[in-house]
Amino acid sequence: MLVTKGISIFKLIKWTAHHFAWLFVLVGSIAAMYHYNLIEVSLPWLPVSVIGTAVAFYVGFKNNQAYDRMWEARKIWGGIINDSRTWGMMVDGFVSNQFADSKHSDHEIQSIKKRLIYRHIGWLYAHRSQLLVSTPWEHASQSGHIGRTAKYYQEKFGIGLIDDEVTRSELKNFLPANEHDRLIGYVNTATQIINEQSRDLAELRQRGLIEDFRHMELANMLKSFYTLQGKNERIKKFPLPRQYANMSRYFVAIFIFFLPFSMVPELMKLGTTGFYLSIPITVLIGWVYVMMEVVGDYSENPFQGMANDIPMMSLCRVIEIDLREMLGETELPPSVKAKDGVLM
C-alpha cells in the first residue's frame, strides 16, 4: 500500500517511462509521415472524440470495480483484526479452572492460552502466504514483458521490501513441531489450522476448562474466521471478469491509434510550431488513457505482492503484537514500517 501523500515526479517517470517511450515512437513516426507528405489522410476530431469519451466511461467503470475489490479486501482484513482481538480476549478470559473437576496449575492454564493464541497467529501468516500465491490471471504469472515487469515491481516496490520481516514470522514459530509438519502437508493449511483449533476446544470442553456456553462462543469465533478467510479467497480466486478487464485495453489501443491521425494534422494548421507541439500533446493525451487503464489493471488484484496491495504483513504484525501482549509478553516483534513509501 502506498502511504506517501503524493507520488513524486521521479517515481512517476520511473514507473511510466516505457509508456512515454512507445507513445513518442508511435506519434513521432506518424507526425513525420505527415511532415514529409507520406500520408495526407486526416480524421475529423468528432468521431475520435466520441471514441475517447466512450473509452473513458468504459475504463472508469472498470476502475470502479477494481477499487471495490480492493476496498472490500481491506474491510475483510479489518474484520480479521477485530475478531482476532476478540479471540484473544475470549481465550484469556474463558479458559480457567472454574468448571474443571480437577484443578490445573496456573502454568498449564497459561500454556493452553498461549497454544490457542499462537495457533491463531500461525493461521494469520498461513492465510497471508496462501493469498500471495499467484493465480493464472495475475501479472506475475504472465510470460514476456508483463511477467518480468511484475516480478520487478514485486522485488523493488512490493514483497521484496520485507523479506527480512517474513523470515521472522514463519509458521513454525507459532505451531508445535509435530503439528506444523502435519498441517503444512494439507492443500489449504489455513483451513486446517482453524479445524485444529476446533479440536482443541472440544478437548478443553471435555476437561472442563471451558463449559458449553464458552465453547459455543469460541466456536462461533472460529466460524467467523472461516467466513473472513472465504471472502478473501473469493476475491483471490475469482478475477474481475476478463471480458471487462481485457476489452478496455483494446479500446484504449484503438483510441490511441486513431488519435494522431486527428490531432497531428489539426495542429499542423498552426504552422511549424503547431507541428512540433502536436507530438507532446498527443503523447500526453495517450499517456493519460494508458495510465487510467494501467491503474485499474494493477488494482483489481489486491493480493499480488505489489505496492498497491492490501498491507497484509503490517496487519498480521499488528494482530500478533496485540495478542502476545494479552499473554503478558514483553519481547515483541517490531511493527512493520513503510519502506520507500510502501507499506506491505
C-alpha positions as MATLAB code, in Angstrom:
seq = 'MLVTKGISIFKLIKWTAHHFAWLFVLVGSIAAMYHYNLIEVSLPWLPVSVIGTAVAFYVGFKNNQAYDRMWEARKIWGGIINDSRTWGMMVDGFVSNQFADSKHSDHEIQSIKKRLIYRHIGWLYAHRSQLLVSTPWEHASQSGHIGRTAKYYQEKFGIGLIDDEVTRSELKNFLPANEHDRLIGYVNTATQIINEQSRDLAELRQRGLIEDFRHMELANMLKSFYTLQGKNERIKKFPLPRQYANMSRYFVAIFIFFLPFSMVPELMKLGTTGFYLSIPITVLIGWVYVMMEVVGDYSENPFQGMANDIPMMSLCRVIEIDLREMLGETELPPSVKAKDGVLM';
ca = [
       0.000    0.000    0.000;
       1.370    3.405   -0.994;
       1.432    5.608    2.097;
       3.050    8.808    0.841;
       0.772   11.806    0.387;
       1.810   12.148   -3.223;
       3.802   10.321   -5.870;
       6.990   12.152   -6.808;
       7.676   13.080  -10.425;
      10.817   10.916  -10.277;
       8.865    7.802   -9.281;
       6.133    8.563  -11.786;
       8.687    8.772  -14.572;
      10.417    5.635  -13.322;
       7.169    3.660  -13.376;
       5.819    5.028  -16.664;
       8.843    5.974  -18.787;
       8.390    2.968  -21.080;
       4.843    4.121  -21.890;
       6.148    7.574  -22.809;
       8.807    5.897  -24.966;
       6.499    3.826  -27.168;
       3.966    6.639  -27.398;
       6.671    9.036  -28.625;
       7.800    6.473  -31.194;
       4.243    5.911  -32.438;
       3.166    9.548  -32.548;
       6.547   10.775  -33.794;
       6.502    8.296  -36.684;
       3.017    9.347  -37.773;
       3.888   13.039  -37.403;
       6.997   12.542  -39.549;
       4.906   10.904  -42.287;
       2.604   13.922  -42.272;
       5.572   16.293  -42.302;
       7.117   14.620  -45.367;
       3.721   14.242  -47.081;
       3.870   10.458  -46.992;
       0.266   10.421  -45.836;
      -2.457   13.014  -46.350;
      -5.453   11.360  -44.713;
      -6.726   13.117  -41.618;
      -9.600   12.118  -39.383;
     -12.116   14.690  -38.137;
     -11.919   15.203  -34.405;
     -15.599   14.488  -33.732;
     -15.590   10.679  -34.278;
     -12.249   10.328  -32.494;
     -13.556   12.327  -29.545;
     -16.666   10.134  -29.412;
     -14.433    7.060  -29.206;
     -12.353    8.749  -26.498;
     -15.442    9.592  -24.455;
     -16.774    6.047  -24.716;
     -13.399    4.612  -23.734;
     -13.197    6.958  -20.735;
     -16.590    5.768  -19.486;
     -15.675    2.131  -20.001;
     -12.295    2.405  -18.269;
     -13.923    4.380  -15.463;
     -16.400    1.550  -14.909;
     -13.572   -0.979  -14.803;
     -11.572    1.135  -12.357;
     -14.593    1.483  -10.063;
     -14.941   -2.285   -9.950;
     -11.219   -2.694   -9.310;
     -11.383   -0.230   -6.416;
     -14.411   -2.043   -4.999;
     -12.411   -5.286   -4.928;
      -9.519   -3.581   -3.154;
     -11.735   -1.796   -0.638;
     -13.684   -4.957    0.105;
     -10.400   -6.779    0.765;
      -9.368   -4.051    3.210;
     -12.708   -4.298    5.027;
     -12.294   -8.060    5.316;
      -8.876   -7.638    6.891;
     -10.378   -5.063    9.233;
     -12.810   -7.776   10.316;
      -9.913  -10.173   10.846;
      -8.220   -7.623   13.119;
     -11.349   -7.072   15.219;
     -12.252  -10.747   15.515;
      -8.662  -11.695   16.300;
      -8.627   -9.302   19.233;
     -11.948  -10.740   20.369;
     -10.493  -14.246   20.105;
      -7.558  -13.241   22.299;
      -9.875  -11.626   24.833;
     -12.107  -14.709   24.988;
      -9.230  -17.153   25.296;
      -7.700  -15.064   28.052;
     -10.977  -14.757   29.949;
     -12.710  -18.075   29.257;
     -10.010  -20.714   29.788;
      -9.858  -21.302   33.533;
     -10.324  -23.795   36.361;
     -13.831  -22.508   37.098;
     -15.629  -25.580   35.729;
     -12.818  -28.144   35.929;
     -13.256  -31.235   38.141;
      -9.528  -31.373   38.805;
      -7.629  -28.130   39.113;
      -4.810  -27.296   36.735;
      -1.790  -25.210   37.590;
      -1.545  -21.588   36.513;
       1.383  -22.574   34.304;
      -0.713  -25.186   32.484;
      -3.595  -22.752   32.018;
      -1.198  -20.176   30.604;
       0.355  -22.714   28.226;
      -3.118  -23.594   26.900;
      -3.885  -19.922   26.302;
      -0.559  -19.477   24.573;
      -1.179  -22.520   22.358;
      -4.591  -21.240   21.235;
      -3.359  -17.700   20.602;
      -0.122  -18.740   18.902;
      -2.011  -21.139   16.652;
      -4.258  -18.256   15.624;
      -1.230  -16.107   14.803;
       0.009  -19.017   12.712;
      -3.325  -19.005   10.893;
      -2.867  -15.313   10.064;
       0.510  -15.833    8.439;
      -0.594  -19.020    6.681;
      -3.641  -17.246    5.260;
      -1.489  -14.342    4.099;
       1.013  -16.669    2.414;
      -1.760  -18.514    0.576;
      -3.236  -15.254   -0.686;
       0.147  -14.301   -2.184;
       0.316  -17.409   -4.406;
      -0.070  -16.135   -7.969;
      -3.178  -17.043   -9.937;
      -3.101  -17.527  -13.737;
      -4.599  -14.085  -14.444;
      -2.260  -12.071  -12.186;
       0.646  -10.170  -13.669;
       3.437  -12.257  -12.152;
       2.039  -15.374  -13.841;
       2.215  -13.870  -17.320;
       5.020  -14.517  -19.767;
       7.173  -11.975  -21.521;
       7.445   -8.314  -20.621;
       4.343   -8.232  -18.394;
       5.592  -11.055  -16.182;
       9.121   -9.653  -15.953;
       7.798   -6.204  -15.083;
       5.503   -7.635  -12.407;
       8.364   -9.551  -10.781;
      10.473   -6.391  -10.846;
       7.674   -4.425   -9.154;
       7.296   -7.174   -6.537;
      11.013   -7.098   -5.773;
      11.541   -3.327   -5.764;
       8.158   -1.974   -4.675;
       6.400   -4.946   -3.074;
       7.032   -8.046   -1.011;
      10.751   -7.827   -1.779;
      10.928   -4.878    0.633;
      10.058   -7.064    3.648;
      11.866  -10.351    3.018;
      13.629   -9.947    6.355;
      10.292   -9.397    8.097;
       8.810  -12.567    6.619;
      11.656  -14.768    7.813;
      10.908  -13.723   11.389;
       7.274  -14.744   11.107;
       7.408  -18.264    9.765;
       4.605  -20.642   10.640;
       6.877  -22.956   12.598;
       7.373  -20.211   15.186;
       3.735  -20.483   16.238;
       2.887  -24.177   15.959;
       4.311  -27.189   17.821;
       6.816  -29.046   15.646;
       4.693  -32.170   15.118;
       1.589  -30.107   14.427;
       3.463  -27.862   11.993;
       4.837  -30.780    9.993;
       1.373  -32.294    9.708;
      -0.564  -29.144    8.842;
       1.737  -27.831    6.118;
       1.088  -31.001    4.160;
      -2.534  -30.022    3.519;
      -3.700  -28.213    0.396;
      -5.228  -25.409    2.487;
      -3.117  -25.129    5.632;
      -5.061  -22.131    6.974;
      -8.311  -24.083    6.877;
      -6.780  -26.997    8.754;
      -5.309  -24.700   11.418;
      -8.801  -23.459   12.264;
     -10.023  -27.059   12.348;
      -7.180  -27.851   14.741;
      -8.416  -25.043   16.969;
     -11.871  -26.641   16.966;
     -10.456  -29.988   18.040;
      -8.502  -28.286   20.800;
     -11.655  -26.547   22.076;
     -13.539  -29.858   22.132;
     -10.777  -31.375   24.251;
     -10.810  -28.409   26.619;
     -14.578  -28.836   26.980;
     -14.114  -32.482   27.945;
     -11.533  -31.496   30.525;
     -13.856  -28.861   31.992;
     -11.577  -25.922   31.202;
     -14.466  -24.334   29.333;
     -18.176  -25.096   29.651;
     -20.834  -25.316   26.945;
     -21.571  -21.602   26.594;
     -17.902  -20.612   26.371;
     -17.242  -23.493   23.979;
     -20.059  -22.261   21.733;
     -18.826  -18.660   21.785;
     -15.266  -19.662   20.913;
     -16.544  -21.974   18.153;
     -18.548  -19.065   16.724;
     -15.340  -17.066   16.526;
     -13.748  -19.886   14.517;
     -16.759  -19.797   12.208;
     -16.203  -16.067   11.745;
     -12.568  -16.690   10.792;
     -13.689  -19.221    8.193;
     -16.140  -16.664    6.808;
     -13.478  -13.968    6.535;
     -10.985  -16.389    5.031;
     -13.560  -17.460    2.453;
     -14.277  -13.857    1.491;
     -10.580  -13.214    0.849;
     -10.313  -16.425   -1.139;
     -13.297  -15.367   -3.248;
     -11.514  -12.158   -4.243;
      -8.265  -14.026   -4.845;
      -9.700  -16.901   -6.864;
     -12.421  -15.104   -8.815;
     -10.950  -12.434  -11.103;
     -12.562   -9.296  -12.358;
     -14.453  -10.754  -15.363;
     -11.936  -10.898  -18.158;
     -14.366   -9.545  -20.747;
     -14.324   -6.275  -18.810;
     -10.687   -6.375  -17.794;
      -9.286   -7.137  -21.269;
     -11.630   -5.279  -23.613;
     -10.761   -1.923  -22.049;
      -7.144   -2.477  -23.114;
      -8.209   -2.992  -26.732;
     -10.484    0.045  -26.635;
      -7.662    2.235  -25.301;
      -5.354    0.895  -28.015;
      -7.903    1.706  -30.740;
      -8.333    5.253  -29.437;
      -4.571    5.862  -29.196;
      -4.052    4.507  -32.738;
      -6.595    6.905  -34.252;
      -5.637    9.879  -32.058;
      -2.525   11.027  -34.022;
      -4.420   10.954  -37.338;
      -6.710   13.618  -35.923;
      -4.513   15.644  -33.570;
      -1.371   15.984  -35.707;
      -2.954   17.344  -38.929;
      -5.226   19.594  -36.888;
      -2.316   21.179  -35.005;
      -0.206   21.383  -38.175;
      -2.635   24.044  -39.346;
      -0.911   26.346  -36.824;
       2.357   26.071  -38.745;
       5.749   24.766  -37.689;
       5.117   25.456  -34.013;
       1.874   23.555  -34.160;
       3.584   20.594  -35.787;
       6.196   20.314  -33.039;
       3.568   20.799  -30.341;
       1.400   18.081  -31.844;
       3.785   15.315  -30.751;
       3.983   16.040  -26.968;
       0.303   16.994  -26.786;
      -0.822   13.784  -28.486;
       1.591   11.728  -26.398;
       0.254   13.327  -23.220;
      -3.373   12.565  -24.147;
      -2.453    8.976  -24.984;
      -0.462    8.624  -21.748;
      -3.476    9.734  -19.678;
      -5.606    6.986  -21.204;
      -2.861    4.389  -20.835;
      -2.393    5.248  -17.169;
      -6.132    5.059  -16.480;
      -6.040    1.549  -17.892;
      -2.854    0.583  -16.022;
      -4.097    1.877  -12.650;
      -7.229   -0.231  -12.892;
      -5.304   -3.223  -14.211;
      -2.914   -3.263  -11.230;
      -5.645   -2.511   -8.681;
      -8.060   -5.324   -9.487;
      -5.962   -7.965   -7.672;
      -5.251   -6.749   -4.106;
      -3.208   -9.810   -3.100;
      -0.389  -10.000   -5.651;
       2.537   -8.674   -3.636;
       2.899   -5.229   -5.192;
       2.903   -1.668   -3.916;
      -0.858   -1.201   -4.265;
      -1.674   -4.370   -2.275;
      -3.517   -4.622    0.994;
      -0.724   -4.327    3.634;
      -1.289   -7.836    4.979;
       2.126   -8.194    6.605;
       1.630   -4.998    8.558;
      -1.872   -6.038    9.632;
      -0.698   -9.514   10.683;
       2.066   -7.949   12.769;
      -0.399   -5.569   14.450;
      -2.582   -8.520   15.450;
       0.433  -10.565   16.581;
       1.633   -7.771   18.859;
      -1.829   -7.238   20.353;
      -2.381  -10.937   21.060;
       1.060  -11.541   22.519;
       0.611   -8.551   24.817;
      -2.608  -10.187   26.022;
      -0.428  -13.110   27.078;
       1.737  -10.723   29.082;
       4.741  -10.993   26.752;
       7.135   -8.083   26.532;
       9.644   -9.302   23.933;
       7.599   -8.413   20.883;
       8.496   -8.148   17.193;
       8.736   -4.635   15.752;
       5.866   -3.147   13.807;
       6.225   -3.307   10.042;
       7.314    0.095    8.778;
       6.824    1.602    5.342;
       9.878    1.340    3.075;
      10.312    3.657    0.107;
       6.773    4.884    0.685;
       5.281    1.375    0.540;
       3.665   -0.430    3.463;
       3.333   -4.175    2.933;
];
